[in-house]
């Protein structure tokens, strides 16, 4: 597996960990904001990062955290939280990435 693929899988593992560890509470917004900031810095080569997919999952699994991020004065965060997709499609795409990269 390429190093870039390993970084993406590691980042997605961290995302799953965050979803399980932190409840949907305003006090946890910084954990998800910091994760997204780090995630966006990943160098995925020619592959596109599944950013919208990750943000969409946050929207449906952590709606309070998502709402606070959506109201953020930080332009990058405001922009990301206004670009979401269908939750089933987002989960399907993340599963496809997970399965193809971890084999």
C-alpha positions as CSV (number, residue, x, y, z in Angstrom):
1,X,0.0,0.0,0.0
2,X,1.3,3.4,-0.9
3,X,2.3,5.8,1.9
4,X,-0.5,8.3,0.8
5,X,-3.1,5.5,1.0
6,X,-1.8,4.6,4.5
7,X,-2.2,8.2,5.6
8,X,-5.8,8.4,4.3
9,X,-6.7,5.1,6.0
10,X,-5.1,6.3,9.2
11,X,-7.0,9.6,9.0
12,X,-10.3,7.7,8.4
13,X,-9.5,5.5,11.4
14,X,-9.0,8.6,13.5
15,X,-12.4,9.9,12.2
16,X,-14.1,6.8,13.3
17,X,-12.4,7.1,16.7
18,X,-13.6,10.7,17.1
19,X,-17.2,9.7,16.2
20,X,-17.2,7.0,18.9
21,X,-15.3,8.9,21.6
22,X,-16.9,12.3,21.6
23,X,-20.6,12.9,22.2
24,X,-22.6,15.5,20.2
25,X,-21.8,18.4,22.6
26,X,-20.6,21.9,21.9
27,X,-17.6,21.3,24.1
28,X,-16.3,18.8,21.5
29,X,-16.4,21.1,18.4
30,X,-12.7,21.8,18.6
31,X,-11.9,18.1,18.3
32,X,-13.8,17.9,15.0
33,X,-12.6,21.3,13.8
34,X,-9.0,20.3,14.5
35,X,-9.5,16.9,12.8
36,X,-10.8,18.6,9.7
37,X,-7.9,21.0,9.6
38,X,-5.4,18.2,9.7
39,X,-7.4,16.1,7.3
40,X,-7.4,18.9,4.7
41,X,-3.6,19.0,4.9
42,X,-3.2,15.3,3.8
43,X,-1.4,14.9,0.6
44,X,-3.4,12.3,-1.3
45,X,-1.5,12.5,-4.6
46,X,-3.9,12.2,-7.5
47,X,-6.7,11.0,-5.4
48,X,-9.3,13.4,-4.1
49,X,-9.8,13.5,-0.4
50,X,-13.3,12.4,0.7
51,X,-13.8,15.7,2.6
52,X,-17.5,16.3,1.7
53,X,-18.2,12.7,2.7
54,X,-16.6,13.2,6.1
55,X,-18.4,16.5,6.7
56,X,-21.7,14.9,5.7
57,X,-21.2,12.1,8.3
58,X,-20.5,14.7,10.9
59,X,-23.7,16.5,9.9
60,X,-25.8,13.4,10.5
61,X,-24.0,11.7,13.4
62,X,-23.1,14.9,15.3
63,X,-25.8,17.5,14.4
64,X,-25.1,19.9,17.2
65,X,-21.3,20.0,16.5
66,X,-22.1,20.4,12.8
67,X,-24.4,23.3,13.5
68,X,-21.8,25.1,15.6
69,X,-19.2,24.6,12.9
70,X,-21.6,25.7,10.2
71,X,-22.1,29.0,12.1
72,X,-18.4,29.5,12.4
73,X,-16.7,32.8,11.4
74,X,-13.9,30.7,9.9
75,X,-14.4,30.9,6.2
76,X,-12.9,27.5,5.4
77,X,-15.2,25.8,8.0
78,X,-18.3,27.7,6.9
79,X,-17.6,26.7,3.3
80,X,-17.1,23.0,4.1
81,X,-20.3,22.7,6.2
82,X,-22.4,24.2,3.4
83,X,-21.2,21.5,0.9
84,X,-22.8,18.3,2.0
85,X,-24.3,15.3,0.1
86,X,-26.7,12.4,0.7
87,X,-25.7,10.5,3.8
88,X,-26.1,7.1,2.3
89,X,-23.9,8.1,-0.7
90,X,-21.3,9.5,1.7
91,X,-21.2,6.4,3.7
92,X,-21.0,4.2,0.6
93,X,-18.1,6.2,-0.8
94,X,-16.2,6.1,2.5
95,X,-16.8,2.3,2.7
96,X,-15.5,1.9,-0.8
97,X,-12.3,3.9,0.0
98,X,-11.9,2.0,3.2
99,X,-12.3,-1.4,1.5
100,X,-10.1,-0.7,-1.5
101,X,-7.3,0.9,0.5
102,X,-7.2,-1.7,3.3
103,X,-6.9,-4.7,1.1
